[in-house]
Amino acid sequence: MALVEAGINAAPMPIIDTHIHLFDTGRAAGVPWPPKDDPILYKPALPDRYRKIATPLGIVGAIEVEASPWIEDNQWVLDLAARDKIIVGTVGNLEPGDANFAAQLERFHRNPLFLGIRYGNLWNRDIGAELSKPAFREGLKLLAQAGLVLDTANPDPALIANMLRVTDLVPNLRVVMDHLPQLEPPSDAPAHETYIASLRELAKRPQVFVKISEVLRRANGRVPDDLSFYKPRLDELFGIFGEDRLFYGSDWPNSDQWGPYPLVLSLVKEYFAQKGSIVAQKYFWKNSKTAYRWVKREPAQP
């Protein structure tokens, strides 16, 4: 499929990208990710670079999602955001079970750009084990009381099942499930039925949202560029969660491993254009406003 450049550049509606990563590989302290031997990702990913890519495509704002477990990198990102208003918020990295969590949460929550934290299959963490600990559960309750979001990281069926436990324990906590299009569903029938049942149960909980990010994936050694390849999985998620619970995320620059940013955007624009302008607006900015309560900082931002 050739990219529909005219359709992308026309930008009939504002777009908020809810999943980008920022890091500076030239920093004296280095970065915990990406690794130095990654020829695609190991280069500075900063707001000015992102703005040059995103603005011509009609993207007016972005939410940064943590790419580091270092506590002070939460402040580093907030400092970057203070200097570039294309960043409408950040999802940071704190550990709810840590003894210092309450103080750290209070510190960063003072900044209205701090929208929540990310936790899941990242940095050798096991949310299933952590949920058995009272301190972790209390940390999640503090997060909910602050009106902040819990983003998941790199889903698998176990993480999805654990999100049911989280939302049982803290029903007022807003949860954003990321990268579900990239998840390979279980192949055996009983496990697949359990996986679908978990998604359907999460869909009954209005505080749970799904980020349609990491749509591109490899098949037989290549990355297809035709919507027909991705449509069945997108249809499944749309059918389960509906038009009010899905929103856009690119996963830039991690997405460069699968394809250029215009392709990432082109595929979902084509898919949601078929749903009509009202649904497309929900996907490209309105639903993310409900989920994240991000901060408008520039006139072009809705």
Protein Blocks (a to p, Z undefined) as FASTA:
>chain_A
ZZdfklmmnopaccddfbdcdddfkbfnlpfbdcfklmklnccddfklmmmmmmmnopab
dcdddfbfbfklmmmmmmmmmmomkbgbdcddddfkbmklmmmmmmmmmpmklnbdcddj
eehiafklmmmpmklmmmmmmmmmnopacddehiafklmmmmmmmmmmmmmbccddehkl
mpccdfbfklmmmmmmmmmmmmmpmkbccddehkbcceehiacfbfklmmmmmmmmmmmn
ommlgccdekiaklmmnocfklmmmmmmmmmmmnojklmmmmmmmmmmmmnopacfbfkl
ZZ
